[in-house]
Amino acid sequence: MKAAGLHGQHKRQRTLIVDDSVVFRSFMRRCLAGVDHIEVIGTASDGRMALRQIAKLKPDLVTLDMEMPLMHGIEVLKALQTDSPQTKVMVVSCETETSAECTLEALAAGACDFIIKPTTTSGDGQNQLTKRLARCSRVARSVAEVTRMKARAESVKSVVFNKPASFRPDIVAIGSSTGGPAALSQVIAALPANLSVPVLITQHMPKLFVQSLSSRLDRESQLSCQVAEDGMLLEAGKVYLAPGEIHMEVVKKGVRLAVRLIDGPKMHHCKPAVDRTFYSLAQLSPLVKTLAVVLTGMGVDGADGAKQIKQAQGHVIAQDEASSAVWGMPGATVKAGAAHDVLALNKIADALEQMTSNGGRHATAGI
């Protein structure tokens, strides 16, 4: 008889908890005990101990605190990229400006996702963290599966992008989630300084983390990047990120396009939601032509909005599976029949540049 779990079931993720606080390690263990597919195999109180434990226990997943004695979490993560690349890392972060910067650095260095430490270890805090850990551990598993798939798909050719003959967008709208910060860095950094349209980004992240991401993108790219504010007029060659914990829409303001921030309910458990941004742009058709891009991310946010943009004579690009950390959002977009093109991440900036050449009729001019 074959071992149980080989058909239709995943083995439990062997997980190591790394944190310098004994209280928080105990709290994490209680939370992870509530996740069916997790098995806690050990703990470590500092970075050096973590590397010894990882070498000895070979965990599938590590929950890694960033601020620790002896060895910073970033140093641990970078060491793992060389010594144990198969081990997936989930960053555990405080909701502070410094921690946000460290978390973005960790995501750029290969961490698959992050969680924020709750302000309380009471029942509510434990329940919220358990749900978040369950979701993030599924992300880690998906990232691991994609890594294996990439190794098998080296010879697979990317989809060739053919520039539409007549489509010229007035605005680019990008949606992303898990794996998004690294993907956005690659795309935005490759865009030219004279881009003829504004770019909107809806990335699933808390407020402080969006601000740090905006600052990072601004440093890395030739474009001016900023967190969007309510009523802000959109300008060609600038990048606007949806603030955390509020939806971003685009509306007409006189003869210009402007940001509208809406504090409504979550969509797909997300706020800001990509769909909310995409819906608003679809409603502006045919006066405004939208080029929508759905990048890596877990879930389905963006797929329905992309379909509406396609139906409204816009154009939709989805990131391909091989280059996505998690092919949830772009995969759902493809399955919905909403994508005109499915491109590898390193082809997307070129496609945007080609399609926006001579575009932007309404970026700064009247509608």
C-alpha positions, 0 to 999 in steps of 0.5 A, a space after each residue: 500500500 502506498 503511503 497516505 498523502 501521496 495522492 491528492 494531499 500535501 504533506 505537513 509543512 515542517 516549520 521552524 520558529 525564529 524569534 528572540 522573544 520567548 513569549 512570542 515564540 510560545 505564542 507563535 507555536 500556539 497559533 501554528 498549532 491551529 493550522 492543520 498543514 503545519 508541523 512545528 519542528 523547533 524554535 531558535 532565539 537568534 539568527 546564528 541558532 536559526 542557521 544551525 537548526 535549519 542545517 540540522 532539521 531542514 524545515 520547509 518553512 521558517 518564520 523569521 523575526 527581522 530584529 534579533 541579536 547576534 545576527 539580523 534577520 536579513 543576514 539569515 535570509 541571505 545566508 539561506 539563499 546560498 546554503 538552503 534555497 529550498 527553505 521558504 521564509 515568512 518574515 515576521 514584522 512589527 508595524 513600524 517604519 523601520 520594520 517596513 523597510 526591513 521587510 521590503 528588503 527581505 522580500 527583495 532578498 527572497 522571502 515569500 511573504 510577511 506577517 505583522 505581529 499583532 498588538 495583543 496575544 489575547 484570543 482575537 490576536 491569536 485568531 487573527 494571526 492563525 488565519 494569517 499564518 494559514 494563508 501565508 503558509 499556503 503561499 510558501 507552499 505555492 512558491 515552493 511548487 513554482 520553484 520546482 516548476 521553473 526548474 522543469 520548464 527552462 526550455 519552455 518559450 515565453 509567449 511572444 508579445 505582438 503590439 496591437 496595431 491601433 490600441 494606445 492607452 491613456 493610463 496603465 493600471 497594475 495589480 499585484 499581491 504576493 511577490 508583487 514588490 519584487 515584480 513591481 521593482 523589475 517592471 517600474 525600474 525598466 520604464 523610461 523617464 518620458 513615459 507618456 501616461 500615468 501608472 497606477 499600482 494597487 498592491 495588497 499591503 498595509 499603510 506603512 509598507 506601501 509608503 516604504 514600497 513607494 520610496 523604494 520604487 522612486 529610488 530605483 526608477 526614472 519615474 516619480 513614484 508616490 502614494 496617491 492622495 484623494 483628489 490628486 490629479 494624474 500626470 503622465 510619467 508619474 506612478 501612484 500607489 494605492 494607500 494601504 487599507 483604502 480602495 483607490 478609484 479613478 474619476 473625472 475631475 473637470 477635464 482631468 483624471 483624478 484619484 478617489 479614495 473610498 473607505 468601503 468594505 473589503 473585496 476578496 478579503 483585500 483593501 485596497 482591491 485591484 478590482 475596485 480600481 479596474 472597475 472604475 477605469 472600465 466605467 470611464 471607457 470609451 473616453 479613457 483607454 486602459 492598459 491593465 496588468 495583473 502581476 503575481 499574487 494569491 487569490 483572484 483579485 483583479 480577474 473580474 475587473 480585468 475582464 470588464 476592462 477587456 469588454 470595455 475595449 481596453 487591453 490586459 496583460 497577465 504575468 505568466 506562471 513560470 515567472 510568478 511567485 504565485 499564479 493566483 491573480 494572473 492565473 484567474 485572469 487568464 482563466 476568465 478569458 480576460 488576458 490579451 497577452 500572457 508574458 514573462 515578467 522580464 517582457 512586461 516593461 518592454 510591452 508597456 513601453 511599446 504600447 504607450 508610445 504616442 499614447 496618453 491623450 488624456 494624461 494631462 489633456 482634456 478628456 
